[in-house]
Amino acid sequence: MGSEGQSSALLVKKIREQLTLSQEDLARQLGVSYATVNRWENGQSKPSKLARARLEAFCEKMTRQGKLVFTEGEYR
């Protein structure tokens, strides 16, 4: 997988770790399987358009609640 996949993998892991969620917990929040989150983080696949939309909505919600903080240019 190219650099886009790697950056996506790092971003998913950073989001999960900042929120202190397990891969299983994040998967449950996004409506995907644990294996899917695991593959994202290992760079074996990247989120589909639907999963990416769910991830973005989840991140926006967590950011509004003050639970998630991104540095400029880090997300998207």
C-alpha positions as CSV (number, residue, x, y, z in Angstrom):
1,M,0.0,0.0,0.0
2,G,1.3,3.5,-0.8
3,S,2.0,6.4,1.4
4,E,-1.7,7.4,1.5
5,G,-2.5,4.0,3.1
6,Q,0.4,4.4,5.6
7,S,-0.8,7.9,6.6
8,S,-4.3,6.5,6.9
9,A,-3.1,3.7,9.1
10,L,-1.1,6.1,11.4
11,L,-4.1,8.4,11.6
12,V,-6.5,5.7,12.7
13,K,-4.1,4.4,15.3
14,K,-3.5,8.0,16.6
15,I,-7.2,8.7,16.9
16,R,-7.8,5.4,18.7
17,E,-4.9,5.9,21.1
18,Q,-5.8,9.5,21.9
19,L,-9.3,8.3,22.8
20,T,-7.9,5.4,24.7
21,L,-10.1,3.0,22.7
22,S,-9.2,-0.6,21.8
23,Q,-9.5,-1.6,18.2
24,E,-12.7,-3.5,19.2
25,D,-14.1,-0.4,20.8
26,L,-13.4,1.8,17.8
27,A,-14.9,-0.8,15.5
28,R,-18.1,-0.9,17.6
29,Q,-18.3,2.9,17.4
30,L,-17.9,2.9,13.6
31,G,-20.1,-0.1,12.9
32,V,-17.2,-2.2,11.4
33,S,-15.5,-5.3,12.6
34,Y,-12.4,-5.5,14.8
35,A,-10.6,-7.1,11.9
36,T,-11.4,-4.1,9.7
37,V,-9.8,-1.7,12.2
38,N,-6.9,-4.0,12.6
39,R,-6.3,-4.1,8.8
40,W,-6.6,-0.3,8.6
41,E,-3.9,0.2,11.3
42,N,-1.6,-2.4,9.8
43,G,-1.9,-0.7,6.4
44,Q,-3.4,-3.8,4.8
45,S,-6.5,-1.8,3.7
46,K,-7.9,1.7,4.0
47,P,-11.4,2.8,5.0
48,S,-14.1,2.6,2.4
49,K,-16.0,5.8,1.5
50,L,-18.8,4.9,3.9
51,A,-16.4,3.9,6.7
52,R,-14.3,7.1,6.1
53,A,-17.5,9.2,6.4
54,R,-18.4,7.4,9.7
55,L,-14.8,8.0,11.0
56,E,-15.0,11.7,10.1
57,A,-18.3,12.1,11.8
58,F,-17.0,10.3,14.8
59,C,-13.9,12.4,14.9
60,E,-15.9,15.6,14.6
61,K,-18.1,14.6,17.5
62,M,-15.1,13.7,19.7
63,T,-13.4,17.0,18.7
64,R,-16.6,19.0,19.7
65,Q,-16.6,17.2,23.0
66,G,-13.0,18.1,23.6
67,K,-11.9,14.5,23.6
68,L,-9.9,14.6,20.4
69,V,-7.4,17.2,19.3
70,F,-5.6,17.4,15.9
71,T,-2.6,19.5,15.0
72,E,-3.1,21.7,11.9
73,G,-3.1,19.7,8.7
74,E,-3.1,16.3,10.5
75,Y,-6.6,15.3,9.6
76,R,-7.9,15.1,6.0
